[in-house]
Amino acid sequence: MRFLTILLLVLFVSAGVVRAENDPAYAEDVVQDMSSKLNRGVWNILTGWIEIPRQMIKSGHDRGWWAVIPVGIPSGAMMTVGRTGVGAFEVVTFFIPFDDSYGPILEPGFVWQ
């Protein structure tokens, strides 16, 4: 437990949270953004498989019922791999901002949006 606490402290320091000594609101915002990124990554790992039925429904609406199996399933499988991979990447790098933000890499941020 002590190792995890030290590791998190080092990660927060490396992310620039310590530079906000005079502005606690900034530090709170950064920690909030980091936790949102971590939360989004965990949920994308756990729910990435939902892309298969989502893409089946989407392809059925866009192209017609005939496209549900030949288009929706392969598209959903590829999106499942992509969303799960992006989720794992966000979990590992939750303390690092990309393009000066902690926003989602993949749009929408969650599968159900």
C-alpha positions as CSV (number, residue, x, y, z in Angstrom):
1,M,0.0,0.0,0.0
2,R,2.9,2.3,0.8
3,F,4.4,1.6,-2.6
4,L,1.2,2.5,-4.4
5,T,0.9,5.8,-2.4
6,I,4.5,6.7,-3.3
7,L,3.9,5.8,-7.0
8,L,0.8,7.9,-7.2
9,L,2.6,10.8,-5.6
10,V,5.4,10.6,-8.1
11,L,2.9,10.4,-11.0
12,F,1.0,13.5,-9.8
13,V,4.3,15.4,-9.3
14,S,5.4,14.5,-12.8
15,A,2.0,15.6,-14.3
16,G,2.5,19.1,-12.9
17,V,0.0,19.0,-10.0
18,V,2.7,20.3,-7.7
19,R,3.2,23.5,-9.7
20,A,-0.2,24.6,-8.5
21,E,1.0,25.4,-4.9
22,N,-0.7,28.8,-4.9
23,D,-3.8,27.7,-6.8
24,P,-5.6,24.7,-5.1
25,A,-8.5,25.0,-7.5
26,Y,-6.2,24.2,-10.4
27,A,-4.9,21.2,-8.6
28,E,-8.4,20.0,-8.0
29,D,-9.3,20.4,-11.7
30,V,-6.2,18.4,-12.8
31,V,-6.9,15.6,-10.3
32,Q,-10.6,15.6,-11.4
33,D,-9.6,15.4,-15.1
34,M,-7.1,12.6,-14.3
35,S,-9.8,10.6,-12.4
36,S,-12.2,11.1,-15.3
37,K,-9.7,9.7,-17.8
38,L,-9.0,6.7,-15.5
39,N,-12.7,6.1,-15.0
40,R,-13.3,6.3,-18.8
41,G,-10.5,3.9,-19.5
42,V,-11.7,1.3,-17.0
43,W,-15.3,1.5,-18.4
44,N,-14.1,1.2,-22.0
45,I,-12.1,-1.9,-21.0
46,L,-15.1,-3.4,-19.3
47,T,-17.7,-2.5,-21.9
48,G,-15.8,-2.5,-25.2
49,W,-17.6,-5.7,-26.2
50,I,-20.9,-3.7,-26.4
51,E,-19.6,-2.3,-29.7
52,I,-20.7,-5.5,-31.5
53,P,-24.4,-5.1,-30.9
54,R,-24.1,-1.3,-31.2
55,Q,-22.5,-1.5,-34.6
56,M,-25.1,-4.1,-35.7
57,I,-27.9,-1.8,-34.8
58,K,-26.1,1.2,-36.4
59,S,-25.4,-0.7,-39.7
60,G,-29.0,-1.9,-39.7
61,H,-30.3,1.7,-39.4
62,D,-27.9,3.1,-41.9
63,R,-27.8,0.4,-44.6
64,G,-30.8,-1.8,-44.0
65,W,-31.5,-5.1,-42.3
66,W,-29.3,-7.0,-44.8
67,A,-26.1,-5.3,-43.5
68,V,-26.5,-6.3,-39.9
69,I,-24.5,-9.5,-40.1
70,P,-22.0,-8.9,-42.9
71,V,-21.2,-5.3,-42.0
72,G,-22.3,-4.9,-38.4
73,I,-20.4,-7.8,-36.8
74,P,-17.0,-7.2,-38.4
75,S,-17.3,-3.5,-37.7
76,G,-18.3,-4.2,-34.1
77,A,-15.4,-6.6,-33.7
78,M,-12.9,-4.0,-34.9
79,M,-14.5,-1.3,-32.7
80,T,-14.3,-3.7,-29.8
81,V,-10.6,-4.1,-30.2
82,G,-10.1,-0.4,-30.7
83,R,-12.2,0.7,-27.7
84,T,-10.7,-1.8,-25.4
85,G,-7.2,-0.9,-26.5
86,V,-7.9,2.8,-26.1
87,G,-9.3,2.1,-22.7
88,A,-6.2,0.2,-21.6
89,F,-4.0,3.0,-23.0
90,E,-6.1,5.6,-21.0
91,V,-5.7,3.5,-17.8
92,V,-2.0,3.3,-18.2
93,T,-1.5,7.0,-19.1
94,F,-4.3,8.6,-17.0
95,F,-1.8,11.0,-15.4
96,I,-0.5,12.3,-18.8
97,P,-2.4,15.0,-20.7
98,F,-2.5,14.7,-24.5
99,D,-2.8,17.9,-26.5
100,D,-3.0,19.7,-23.2
101,S,-6.2,17.9,-22.1
102,Y,-7.4,14.8,-20.5
103,G,-10.3,14.4,-23.0
104,P,-11.3,11.2,-24.7
105,I,-9.1,9.8,-27.5
106,L,-12.0,8.0,-29.1
107,E,-15.3,9.7,-29.8
108,P,-17.8,9.1,-28.2
109,G,-15.9,8.7,-24.9
110,F,-18.1,5.8,-23.7
111,V,-19.8,3.1,-25.8
112,W,-23.3,4.1,-24.7
113,Q,-23.1,7.8,-25.7
